[in-house]
Amino acid sequence: MDNADIGTVRRLNELLDSEREARKLAEARADQFAKERNELAATVGRLEGKIEALTSQVGQLTDRVTAQSEEIARLRGKLGGAS
């Protein structure tokens, strides 16, 4: 092997090391993105559950307000009829 061959092999090894490092960094970034995606998916799931609970509460409160409004109207009718 002459000096040119040795230089070529050395350069190829440097390029290989560089590519390995780049791949390692890319995999670390991909892992971080996957972790963040999973955390966001879990957060979205929790928020969906909270939205469902709040929607149910709003429905129940709407029913109560409607019933109370009807009761108020009925009592006003009684008061108006009693005068």
Backbone as a ProteinNet text record, in pm:
[ID]
protein_1_A
[PRIMARY]
MDNADIGTVRRLNELLDSEREARKLAEARADQFAKERNELAATVGRLEGKIEALTSQVGQLTDRVTAQSEEIARLRGKLGGAS
[TERTIARY]
85.2	0	90.3	64.9	148.6	81.7	146.2	96	-40.3	-64.4	-194	-304.4	-277.6	-376.7	-403.4	-296.7	-310.9	-391.9	-363.2	-437.6	-584.4	-609.3	-747.2	-821.6	-757.9	-819.9	-845.5	-748.8	-765.4	-884.9	-891.2	-1000.7	-1136	-1140.3	-1264.1	-1305.4	-1209.4	-1239.4	-1292.7	-1234.8	-1283.6	-1427.7	-1454.3	-1590.1	-1687.5	-1643.1	-1727.3	-1757.1	-1655	-1675	-1770.6	-1753.5	-1840.3	-1985.2	-2006.1	-2140.9	-2201.2	-2119.3	-2168.4	-2214	-2134.9	-2170.3	-2298.3	-2308.7	-2429.5	-2552	-2537	-2649	-2686.8	-2586.1	-2610.9	-2689	-2649.6	-2720.8	-2862.6	-2877.9	-3010.9	-3101.6	-3048.1	-3127.3	-3166.4	-3075.4	-3106.9	-3218.3	-3211.4	-3318.1	-3450.2	-3445.1	-3567.6	-3627.3	-3541.3	-3589.5	-3655.2	-3593.8	-3649.8	-3784.4	-3792.1	-3919.2	-4026.5	-3989.7	-4086.2	-4134.1	-4041.8	-4078.1	-4175.2	-4143.6	-4230.9	-4367.2	-4368	-4494.7	-4579.3	-4516.8	-4589.9	-4644.9	-4564.6	-4611	-4729.2	-4720.1	-4830.2	-4955.6	-4937.9	-5053.6	-5121.6	-5042	-5098.9	-5171.4	-5112.1	-5174.9	-5307	-5307.8	-5431.3	-5538.3	-5499.8	-5595	-5654.4	-5568.5	-5618.1	-5712.1	-5674.2	-5758.6	-5892.5	-5891.3	-6017.5	-6108.9	-6050	-6128.6	-6186.8	-6105.9	-6154.7	-6264.9	-6249.3	-6352.4	-6483.3	-6474.9	-6596.5	-6663.4	-6583.5	-6639.6	-6703.7	-6636.1	-6691.2	-6817.7	-6819.2	-6938.5	-7056.5	-7029.9	-7135.1	-7184.3	-7090	-7128	-7210.8	-7171.8	-7247.9	-7389.8	-7402.9	-7535.9	-7620.3	-7559.4	-7632.1	-7672	-7579.4	-7609.8	-7716.7	-7713.4	-7816.7	-7953.1	-7958.3	-8084.5	-8134	-8041	-8079.6	-8131	-8062.3	-8105.2	-8243	-8263.4	-8393.9	-8503.2	-8476.5	-8575.5	-8603.3	-8498.9	-8518.4	-8593.1	-8563.6	-8635.9	-8783.8	-8812.6	-8952.3	-9020.1	-8946.9	-9001.8	-9027.5	-8936.2	-8954.1	-9077	-9091.4	-9207.6	-9336.8	-9334.9	-9453.2	-9488.3	-9386.2	-9410.7	-9457.7	-9402.4	-9448.2	-9595	-9628.5	-9768.2	-9860.3	-9814.2	-9894.1	-9908.7	-9797.6	-9802.9	-9893.4	-9885.8	-9970.3	-10116.4	-10144.1	-10281.1	-10339.9	-10254	-10301.9	-10337.7	-10288.2	-10312.6	-10453
-116.7	0	123.8	215.7	335.9	448.6	562.4	675.8	724.1	719.9	762.9	670.8	541.5	445.6	466.8	488.9	511.4	638.6	742.6	868.2	849.4	770.5	744.4	667.5	565.6	486.6	574.7	658.2	748.2	842.4	898.1	990.3	918.3	798.2	720.8	689.8	659.6	635.6	761.9	876.8	1003.7	1028.5	1005.1	1022.6	926.6	803	704.2	747.4	794.1	842.2	961.1	1050.2	1167.1	1125.5	1031.4	982.5	910.7	835.6	767.3	868.2	973.2	1076.6	1148.9	1178.9	1245.6	1156.8	1026.7	934.4	926.2	922.6	916.6	1040.3	1157.1	1280	1279.9	1233.4	1227.6	1131.6	1019.3	923.9	982.7	1058	1122.2	1224.4	1301	1398.2	1327	1218.8	1142.9	1086.3	1037.2	985.3	1096.1	1215.1	1327.9	1369.2	1374.6	1409.5	1306.1	1179	1073.1	1087.1	1117.6	1136.6	1253.5	1364.5	1481.5	1451.5	1378.7	1342.4	1258.1	1160.9	1074.7	1154.1	1247.8	1331.8	1417.7	1472.5	1554.7	1471.4	1350	1262.3	1232.2	1209.3	1183.6	1307.8	1424.2	1549.3	1570.3	1545.2	1559	1464.1	1342.2	1245.9	1295.1	1349.3	1402.5	1520.7	1607.3	1723.6	1682.1	1580.2	1530.2	1478.9	1408.8	1360.1	1474.9	1577.8	1693.8	1765.8	1775.7	1840.8	1763.6	1631.7	1549.7	1572.4	1576.4	1598.4	1736.6	1837.4	1972.6	1983.7	1916.7	1917.2	1856.2	1748.6	1684.7	1779.3	1845.7	1940.3	2055.3	2105.7	2214.4	2167.2	2044.8	1990	1981.7	1933.5	1922.2	2059.9	2155	2290.1	2357	2331	2385.2	2330.4	2201.3	2140.1	2203.4	2227.6	2289.2	2431.1	2506.5	2644.4	2644.7	2553.7	2544	2510.4	2413.3	2373.9	2488.9	2559.4	2671.4	2786.1	2809.2	2913.9	2879.5	2752.9	2708.7	2724.9	2691.4	2705.7	2852.9	2939.2	3083.2	3132.9	3089.7	3130.7	3081.1	2958.2	2901.8	2981.9	3013.2	3088.5	3230.3	3289.9	3423.7	3418.3	3311.2	3293.8	3282	3208.5	3194.2	3328.6	3401.3	3531.8	3627.6	3622.6	3709.2	3669.8	3541.5	3492.1	3514.1	3523.2	3539.2	3683.3	3778.5	3919.4	3960.2
0	0	0	-90.6	-94.5	-16.2	-12.5	66.4	18.1	-112	-165.9	-115.4	-116.4	-66.6	82.5	156.9	301.1	325.9	249.3	261.7	227.2	122.5	81.5	190.5	244.6	351.4	473.5	505.8	619.6	597.7	476.7	443.8	448.7	395.9	399.5	543.1	627.5	769.4	836.5	801.7	856	812.2	684	632.9	701	720.5	787.6	930.9	1000.7	1137.8	1140.9	1044.6	1035.7	1011.1	921	891.9	1012.5	1083.1	1203.2	1308.1	1326.3	1423.3	1380.7	1251.5	1201.2	1221.4	1194.2	1214.2	1361.8	1447.6	1591.5	1637.6	1589.4	1624.6	1568.5	1445.5	1383.9	1460.5	1503.5	1581.2	1716.4	1777.3	1905.4	1887.3	1777.8	1750.3	1724	1648.3	1619.1	1748.4	1836.1	1964.9	2047.4	2047.3	2122	2063.3	1931.4	1867	1899.5	1899	1930.8	2075.5	2165.2	2305.9	2319.8	2253.7	2261	2199.5	2087.2	2022.6	2117.2	2183.2	2276.1	2394.7	2444.8	2555	2510.8	2389.8	2338.7	2315.4	2266.7	2245.3	2378.9	2482.2	2615.1	2666.9	2645	2687.4	2614.8	2484.6	2406.6	2460.6	2492.6	2548.3	2679.4	2765.3	2893.1	2869.4	2776.8	2748.1	2688.9	2604.6	2549	2660.4	2756.2	2869.7	2950.7	2972.6	3047.5	2970.7	2839.3	2757.6	2766.4	2760.5	2773.3	2908.4	3014.3	3148	3157.2	3103.6	3107.5	3023.1	2909.2	2824.3	2899	2970.5	3050.2	3159.6	3226.8	3332.1	3275.8	3159.2	3096.4	3065.9	3017	2989.9	3115.7	3223.8	3350.6	3403.5	3394.9	3443.2	3357.7	3228.9	3139.8	3178.7	3207.4	3251.2	3381.2	3474.8	3602.8	3582	3498.2	3472	3406.5	3312.1	3245.5	3346.5	3433	3534.2	3630.1	3671.2	3763.1	3695.3	3567.9	3494.1	3484.1	3459.9	3453.9	3589.4	3695.5	3831.1	3863.1	3824.6	3846.9	3771.1	3646.4	3566	3630.6	3680.9	3746.3	3871.8	3953.4	4076.7	4046.2	3942.6	3903	3859.8	3789.4	3748	3868.1	3969.8	4092.4	4162.6	4170.3	4236.9	4160.7	4029.8	3948.2	3959	3969.5	3979.6	4117.9	4221.7	4358.4	4389.2	4312.4	4344.1	4323.6
[MASK]
+++++++++++++++++++++++++++++++++++++++++++++++++++++++++++++++++++++++++++++++++++

